Amino acid sequence: MIRKALILKIHDAASMQRWNDKIRPVELRELDKQAHKMVISFILGKFEEENPEFNWIEVIEGGLFEFLQRIIVTDLKPQIFHRIREDRSKYKQLNRWVFDQLAPIMMPLGDAFCQRFQSYFEAPDENVNKRILSAAHFYATKWEFDIIERANPRGYEIEGIRKRLESMQEKYYDLKGSQQLALYSKLRNFADLCGQLRFQLRWSHLRRVPETSVLGHMLIVAILSYLLSLEIKACPRRCYNNYFTALFHDLPEVLTRDIVHPVKKSVGGLDSLIKEYEKERMEEEVYSLIQEDWHEEMRMFTEIEFKSVVTLDGALHEKTSDEISARFNEDRFNPRDGELVQAVDHFAAFCEAYLALANGVKAQAFDKTKASLREDYMGKTIAGLRFDEIYSDFD
């Protein structure tokens, strides 16, 4: 079971500044970079699904392992980190040290998970799944650098960084998705549109420490949804659907902004009106940027994100998560736990309020959110998970 210590460690990435030795016109944080990286991994992965080596679970877990590693080694400049990676012996020592730092908070996830974490960094081969993550890391870094370069056109190291990034881009042209990103501006615009959620802050009407963006929040919900999916022994497709639903569930907010829950509920029918407007804007501005055969899945991720569904005879059918666990927990049913994603979304909001209060930010809204969500999930079970036990870890 996920515990408080791991959840707080994941949130540390919201405070980790990137490019902090350069002039930055906007804040660039590690949490947002990792979220953008996983969005780009989704784009690249969709073009590799026919590759027999490709595995979505390896992409999801690899992204999580690299994220946790990055939290620990964040003080190392990229140039130094890459030099260490080139020396297998030193890199192995570094990863042993990283695991030692993370072991106390990872152990509750089980021995198998911890072993996969260790094995991931020990394996020397860079298969297609690792290359997707490496390419996504590159594209997210390049996206940030394009912002930095405009603010530092003649800055120290800028020309060298630009040349290094330009030389790296060609490394990934063996991936079909990299070719597509190079050739088609629409796909690049989709990645860019998702990246704009870095600049939309959660709870934007209140000061908060640490601040989290909508995109960073989406990654936290995705990670926790995936870990809880492992807890309930979800089949691989269910894990995939839960993770990417969580990663994209707030994507329409890039078109409407982050509207806080009390505002949505303040006027009768406003919530459904906003939802309808989001659907219209998604049709006009988002679906035109991505492949047509992705549309149905993206609608499931963003329009009915909090409904638990399975696919029967080619059509989506609503079920409960308990029913899915009992009868439909197989890849062939394409199951997705919307109830679980919604519960994790609420829990992420609880954590944001908890951290703001713990860091000395006093606001009635945070106290109310903590209390109301704690009460809403008292005694509540979803797919066998006792959510009150997860909340009680924060008492």
N, C-alpha and C positions, 0 to 999 in steps of 0.2 A: 504493500500500500504506500502511496506517496505520502510523505511527511512534511511538516512545516519547514524543516531545515533546507530541503531540496527546493521547495517552492520559493523560499526567500532568496536562495542562491541564484535561481533563474532570474528573479527580479533585480538582482545586482546589476545585470547587463543594462538595465534602464539608466543607470548612473554612469556607465563607462563611456567616456567621450572618445570619439575617433578623430584622427587628424588634429590632435590637440596641440601640435607644434606648428600649425598653419592657421592663417586667417580663415575663419569660417563664417559665411553670411547667415548660416542656419546651424542649429545644433545637430550634430551627427553622432548617434549613439549606437553602441554595439547591438543592443536588442533589435533596433530597427534594421540594421545591416543584415542580421541573421534572418529576420523575417522576410526581407526583400530577397535574400539568397534563396529561401525555400519557395517563394513564389516563382522565381526564375527556374528553379529546379523542376517545378511542376511543368512549366512550359517546355523545357528541354526533355523531360521524361516522357511527355505525351508523344514525342516523335520517335521514341525508342521502344515503345511497348511491344513491337514485333520482334525485337532483338532477344534471342533466347537467354542471353546473359543478364538481361535487365530484370530488376526486382524492385517494386515500389517500397516494400518494407525496408530493404537495405538503404534506399535513398532517404526515407524518413528517419531511420535510426542513425544512419551515418551523419545526417544533418544535425541530429540531437547530440551525438557524441562530439562532433567538431565544435558545436556551440559550447558544450560544457568544458571542453579543452580550452577554448578561447577565453572563457571567463577566468580560468586559472592563470593563463599565460598572457593576460592582457597587457602587462607592462613591457613585454618584449616588442621592440620595433619589428615591423614585417621583414626588413632586410636581415636582421639577426635570426628571426624565427626560420626563415627560408634557408639560411646557412646551416642551422642546426638540423633541419630536415634532410639536407643533403648528406649528412654524416649519420649513417644508420645506427651506429653505436650510441652517439650522443642523443639522437632522437628517441631511441629506446629508453635511455636513462631519464630523459625529460618526461616521457609519457608514464613511466613508473612513478615518478614524483607527482605528476598530475593525478594519477589514480589514487595515490596515497592521500592526497588532499581531499579528493571527492568520495573516497570509500565510505566514510562514516555516514554520509547523507544518501549514498546510493544503495547501501546494503538492504534497506527495507524493500527495494524493488526486486530483490531476489538474486541468487547466485548466477542464474543463467544470464540475466541482463548485465550484471557486472562482468561476466566472462566475455560477453559479446563486445562490451566497451573496450576491454583490454585487447581482444583479438583484432578489433577493427584497426588499431594503430600499429599492431605488430605485423599485420599482413603487408608484404612489400608490393604485391601486385596492385596496379591501378586498373580495376575493371571498369565497365561502362558506368556502373552506379557511382563509383568514386569520381570518375571523370565528369559526370553530370554535376556533382557537387562542387568540384574544382572549377568547372566552367561558370557555374552560377555564382560562386565566390568572386571570380574574376569580373563578371558583368556587374555585380552589385558594387564592387570596389571602383570599377571604371565609372559607374554612374555617379558615385560620390566625388571622384576626382574631377569630373567635368564641372562640378559646382565649385570645388576648391580652386581649380585653375583659373576660373573667371575672376576670383577674388585675389589671386596671387599670380598674375600673368608672368611676372619676372622673378618670382620668389625663389628662395634657395631650394634646390633639389627638384623644383617643378619640372624643368625640362627633362631631367634624368628619369623621373617617375613616368612622365608621358611616354618617353621612348621605350621604357621597360614594359609598360602596359601595351603599347602598340605591337611590340615583338611577341608578347604572350598571346595575343588574340588569335594568331594563326594556329596555335597549338590545339585549338578546340574545333577546328573546321571538320574533323572527322565525325563529329556529332551532327546528326541531321538537324537538330534544333538550332545549333549554332549557325549553320548555313541559312536556316530560315530567318533567324534574327538579323543576319547580315543582309539578306536579300529583300525582306519585306518590312516596310516601315510600320505597317499596322500592328504587327506582332511586337515590335519595339515600343510602339505607343501603348500597348497593353501593359507591358512591363513598367513603363514610365508612369502610367496612370496608377497602377498599384503602388509604385514608389511614392506618389504624392500623399499617400496616407501616412507617411512618416511625418508630415508637417501638420497633420490634424491631431490636436491633443485631446485626450480623454479629460472629462471634467474641466473643460476649457474655461468655465466661468469661475473656477476656484483655483487658488494657488495650491500646489501639491508637490510633495517630495517623496520619492522621485516622480518626475513627470513621465507619463507613458503616452506614446502616440497610439492612434487607432491601429496602425500596422503592427506595432510591438505587442499590443494587447491581443491581436489576432494570433500571433505566434504563441504567446503564453497559453491561450485557450487551446490551440492545436496540440502543443506538447502535453498538457495535462489530459486532454481528451485521449491522446494516444496511449499514455501511460495507464490510464484507467481502462482503456480497451484491452490492454494486455492483462490487467487485473481480472477482467471478466472472461479471459480466454477467448476473445473475439477472433473470428477467422480473419485471414489476411485482407480480404476485400472490405470487411467491416472496419478494420483498423484504418485502411486507406481512406474510406469514405468519411469516417469520423474525423480523421486528421485534416483532410483537405476541406471538409465542410467548415471546420473551425477556422482554418487558415483564410478562408474566403468569406466567412459569414457576414462580415461588416463591409465587404467591398462596395455595396451601393452607397455607403456613406461618403465615398469620394465624390459622389454626385449631389448629395443632399446635406453633407456635414453631419457631425456627431450630435444627434438630438437626444438630450438626456431623457431618461424614462419618465420623470414627473411631467415634463412638457408634453410628451406623447399622450399621457393619460389625463391631461388637464381638461381637454375638451372631448366630449363624446364623439367617437368616430374619427378623431384625428389620427390615431395610430394606423387604422386601415387606409386612410387617405394617403398618409406618408408612404405606406407599403405599396399602394397602387402607383404613386408617382415614381417610386424607386424602380418598379418594374418597367414603366414606360421609358425612363432614362437609361436603364440597362439595355433595353432593346435598341435604343437610338445610338448610344455611345459606346457600349462595351461589346455586345455580341458581334458587331460589325468588325471588331478588331481581331477576333479569334476564329479558329477553324470552325466550320459549321457543325462538324461532328462532335465538338466540345460543348455545344449549346445546351443540350439536355442535361448533361452533368452539371454545368455551371448553374443552371436554373435550380437544380436540386440543392447545390451548395448555398445559393443566395436568396432564393425565393421561398422555399419551404424548409429552411435550415433547421428549424426546431421541431420538425415532425419526424417520428421514427417510421421508416419505410423499408419495404422490400420490393423487388421486381418479380412479378409473376406474369407469365405470358406476355412479356414485353412492356408491361405497364406497372407504374408505381402503385403500391397499395399500402395504406397506413396501418401500422401495427404498433403495439407497445414494445418497449425494449425487453420486457420480460418475455413476451411472445417470441421475439427474435431469438433470445437466448435459448428458449425451449425448443423452437421448431425451425428456425430459419438461419441459424448460425453457420452458414456455408457460403462459399464464394458464389455459387450458382444463383443464389437469391439476391446478390448485390445489396446486402443489408446496411442500414445506416441508422445510428442512434441519435436522432435529433433531440430527444429528451436529455440525453447525456451531455450533448454539446451545449444545450441551453443551461443546464445545471452548472457546467464548468464556466460558462460565460458569466453567470451570476456570481460564482465563487471568485472569479478573477476580479470582479468589481468589489467584492468583499475584501480581497487582498489589497487592492488599491487604497481603499478607505482605511484598512488596518495599518498599512505602511505610512500613510499620511499622518495619522494620529500618533503612531510610534515615533515618527520623526519630528514631532512637536508642532504639527500644523493643526490648529484648532478650527473646526467648522462643524456646525450642527448637522450638515448634510452627511458628513462622514460617520458621525455617531448613529444617525438614523439608518443609513445604509447597512452598517454593521449589524445593528440590532434587528432590522426587518428581515434581512437575508438569513441571519442565524435562526430566526423564528420560523421563516418559510420552510426551511429544510430540516426542522426538528422532526425526527422520526421518519424522514422521507427516504425511501429506498428506490433506486433506479438500477435495473438489471442486476439486482443483488448487492449493489453498493450502498452502504449506509453513509449518506452524505453528512448526517449530523456528527459522525465520528471524524470526518475530515475537518469540519468546522471546529469541533471541540479541541483539536490540536492547537488552535489559536487562542484558547481561553487563558 
